[in-house]
Amino acid sequence: MWTQEYSVEATASPSSVWKLLSDVTTWSAWNAGVESIELTGAFATGSVFKMTVPGAPDTFTSRLLDVRVNGGFTDETVVGDTVVLVHHRLAALPSGGTKITYRAEVSGPDADEVGPQISADFPQVLAALKAVAETDF
């Protein structure tokens, strides 16, 4: 299994960050890796979303796992024999802010190739999410 984790601390509260994470219509505003996204159902465990990334001819289908209001969620994407789990975790800081953590876990025959592709932009995505959360809320 291939893994990579990145974190950032924001002054925004967990509920403020959660508002952005749980509203997929905002994702392209702070994540340059999202061209379009469509959620089927509520932002809840078991729901499915379809996402297109810039330059990709195909849409990826992902399932939401372990959705916890103000705490985070995991999304699972399966491509062939490769399984990609991305954990998005929020932890309240004593200051009232939030530690935001993204962790990718990739298993399967293409894990060593897919993992770095999936997580390469995590530092930029986290920085942009932090900036939007601190500005808008």
C-alpha positions as CSV (number, residue, x, y, z in Angstrom):
1,M,0.0,0.0,0.0
2,W,1.2,3.5,-0.9
3,T,0.4,6.3,1.6
4,Q,1.0,10.1,1.8
5,E,-0.3,12.6,4.3
6,Y,-0.3,16.4,4.5
7,S,-1.8,18.8,7.1
8,V,-2.3,22.5,7.5
9,E,-3.6,24.5,10.5
10,A,-6.3,27.2,9.8
11,T,-7.8,29.8,12.0
12,A,-11.2,28.9,10.7
13,S,-13.4,26.7,12.9
14,P,-14.1,23.0,12.0
15,S,-17.7,24.0,11.2
16,S,-16.5,26.7,8.8
17,V,-14.1,24.3,7.0
18,W,-16.8,21.6,7.0
19,K,-19.2,23.9,5.1
20,L,-16.7,24.0,2.3
21,L,-15.9,20.3,2.3
22,S,-19.5,19.2,2.5
23,D,-20.7,21.5,-0.3
24,V,-19.2,20.0,-3.5
25,T,-20.3,23.0,-5.5
26,T,-17.5,25.0,-3.8
27,W,-14.7,22.5,-4.5
28,S,-13.6,24.0,-7.8
29,A,-13.2,27.4,-6.1
30,W,-10.4,26.1,-3.9
31,N,-9.3,22.9,-5.7
32,A,-7.8,23.4,-9.1
33,G,-7.9,19.7,-9.6
34,V,-11.7,19.7,-9.9
35,E,-13.2,20.7,-13.3
36,S,-16.7,19.5,-12.5
37,I,-18.4,17.5,-9.8
38,E,-21.9,16.1,-9.4
39,L,-23.1,14.5,-6.1
40,T,-25.9,12.0,-6.1
41,G,-27.9,12.4,-2.9
42,A,-26.9,14.1,0.3
43,F,-23.3,14.5,1.4
44,A,-23.5,11.4,3.6
45,T,-21.9,8.0,4.0
46,G,-22.8,5.9,0.9
47,S,-23.5,8.7,-1.5
48,V,-21.7,8.8,-4.8
49,F,-20.1,11.7,-6.7
50,K,-18.8,11.9,-10.2
51,M,-15.8,14.2,-10.8
52,T,-13.9,15.4,-13.8
53,V,-10.3,16.6,-13.4
54,P,-8.7,19.1,-15.9
55,G,-7.3,17.4,-18.9
56,A,-8.8,14.0,-18.1
57,P,-11.1,12.4,-20.7
58,D,-13.0,10.3,-18.2
59,T,-15.1,11.1,-15.2
60,F,-14.2,9.4,-11.9
61,T,-16.9,7.9,-9.7
62,S,-16.2,8.0,-6.0
63,R,-18.2,6.8,-2.9
64,L,-18.3,8.8,0.4
65,L,-17.3,6.7,3.4
66,D,-17.3,7.6,7.1
67,V,-18.9,11.0,6.7
68,R,-18.7,12.9,10.1
69,V,-20.2,16.4,10.3
70,N,-17.4,18.8,11.3
71,G,-15.0,15.8,11.5
72,G,-14.3,14.8,7.9
73,F,-14.9,12.1,5.5
74,T,-13.2,9.5,3.3
75,D,-13.8,9.0,-0.4
76,E,-13.1,5.8,-2.2
77,T,-12.4,5.6,-5.9
78,V,-11.8,2.2,-7.7
79,V,-10.1,2.1,-11.1
80,G,-9.6,-1.4,-12.3
81,D,-7.7,-3.2,-9.6
82,T,-6.5,0.0,-7.9
83,V,-8.3,1.4,-4.9
84,V,-7.8,5.0,-3.8
85,L,-8.9,6.2,-0.4
86,V,-8.6,9.8,0.5
87,H,-9.2,10.7,4.1
88,H,-10.2,14.4,4.8
89,R,-9.9,14.9,8.5
90,L,-10.7,18.0,10.6
91,A,-9.5,18.3,14.2
92,A,-10.4,21.2,16.5
93,L,-7.4,23.1,17.8
94,P,-7.4,24.7,21.3
95,S,-7.2,28.1,19.6
96,G,-10.6,27.5,17.9
97,G,-9.0,26.8,14.6
98,T,-8.8,23.5,12.7
99,K,-6.1,21.1,11.7
100,I,-7.0,19.9,8.2
101,T,-5.4,16.6,7.1
102,Y,-5.5,14.9,3.8
103,R,-4.2,11.3,3.6
104,A,-4.1,9.2,0.5
105,E,-4.0,5.4,0.7
106,V,-3.6,3.6,-2.6
107,S,-3.6,-0.2,-3.0
108,G,-3.4,-2.4,-6.1
109,P,-0.9,-3.0,-8.9
110,D,-0.7,0.7,-9.9
111,A,-0.4,2.1,-6.4
112,D,3.1,3.5,-6.7
113,E,2.2,5.3,-9.9
114,V,-1.3,6.5,-9.0
115,G,-0.5,7.6,-5.4
116,P,1.9,10.4,-6.3
117,Q,-0.5,11.6,-9.0
118,I,-3.4,11.7,-6.6
119,S,-1.6,13.5,-3.8
120,A,0.8,15.8,-5.7
121,D,-1.5,18.8,-5.4
122,F,-2.5,18.2,-1.7
123,P,-0.3,21.0,-0.3
124,Q,-1.8,23.5,-2.8
125,V,-5.3,22.3,-2.2
126,L,-4.9,22.5,1.5
127,A,-3.4,26.0,1.3
128,A,-6.3,27.1,-0.9
129,L,-9.0,25.5,1.3
130,K,-7.4,27.2,4.3
131,A,-7.4,30.6,2.6
132,V,-11.0,30.4,1.5
133,A,-12.1,29.1,4.9
134,E,-10.3,31.9,6.7
135,T,-11.7,34.6,4.3
136,D,-15.3,33.5,3.9
137,F,-16.2,32.5,7.4
